[in-house]
Amino acid sequence: MAVQQLTINQLSQPDREKLFKIIKDCSDSLTRIDGEQDFIRESITETSKQMQLPKKLVAKLVKVYHK
């Protein structure tokens, strides 16, 4: 099976713009995911400190509740 090579310059201008928009939208989504993961970690850490519970327990409760 041959590997097909493609450069951005081979795409038409509308396709190129569409590709860059999708890449930017996906990057923005990944950034939001990173932020939410940080929030979850910080919330679990803070709750475990305040309530004097093991972080693993709080994290497990969050995961069980979510499912």
C-alpha positions as CSV (number, residue, x, y, z in Angstrom):
1,M,0.0,0.0,0.0
2,A,1.5,3.3,-1.1
3,V,1.4,6.3,1.1
4,Q,-0.2,9.3,-0.5
5,Q,1.4,12.6,0.1
6,L,-0.6,15.8,0.2
7,T,0.5,19.4,0.8
8,I,-1.8,22.2,1.9
9,N,-1.0,24.0,-1.3
10,Q,-2.6,21.3,-3.3
11,L,-6.0,22.0,-1.7
12,S,-8.4,24.6,-3.2
13,Q,-8.7,27.8,-1.2
14,P,-12.2,26.9,0.1
15,D,-11.0,23.5,1.2
16,R,-7.9,25.0,2.8
17,E,-10.0,27.4,4.7
18,K,-12.4,24.7,5.8
19,L,-9.5,22.5,6.9
20,F,-7.9,25.3,9.0
21,K,-11.3,26.1,10.5
22,I,-11.8,22.5,11.6
23,I,-8.2,22.4,13.0
24,K,-8.8,25.6,15.0
25,D,-12.2,24.4,16.3
26,C,-10.8,21.1,17.4
27,S,-7.9,22.9,19.1
28,D,-10.3,25.2,20.9
29,S,-12.3,22.1,22.0
30,L,-9.1,20.4,23.4
31,T,-8.3,23.6,25.2
32,R,-11.7,23.6,26.9
33,I,-11.2,19.9,27.8
34,D,-7.9,20.7,29.4
35,G,-9.5,23.5,31.5
36,E,-12.3,21.2,32.6
37,Q,-9.8,18.5,33.6
38,D,-7.9,21.1,35.7
39,F,-11.2,22.2,37.4
40,I,-12.0,18.5,38.2
41,R,-8.5,17.9,39.7
42,E,-8.6,21.1,41.7
43,S,-12.1,20.4,43.0
44,I,-11.2,16.9,44.1
45,T,-8.1,18.1,45.8
46,E,-9.9,20.9,47.6
47,T,-12.8,18.7,48.7
48,S,-10.4,16.0,50.0
49,K,-8.6,18.6,52.1
50,Q,-11.7,20.3,53.4
51,M,-13.5,17.0,54.3
52,Q,-10.3,15.1,55.3
53,L,-11.1,12.3,52.8
54,P,-8.6,10.5,50.6
55,K,-8.3,12.0,47.1
56,K,-8.7,8.6,45.6
57,L,-12.1,8.2,47.3
58,V,-13.4,11.5,46.2
59,A,-12.2,10.9,42.6
60,K,-13.9,7.5,42.6
61,L,-17.1,9.0,43.9
62,V,-17.1,11.5,41.1
63,K,-16.5,8.8,38.5
64,V,-19.2,6.6,39.9
65,Y,-21.7,9.4,40.1
66,H,-20.9,10.4,36.5
67,K,-21.6,7.0,35.1
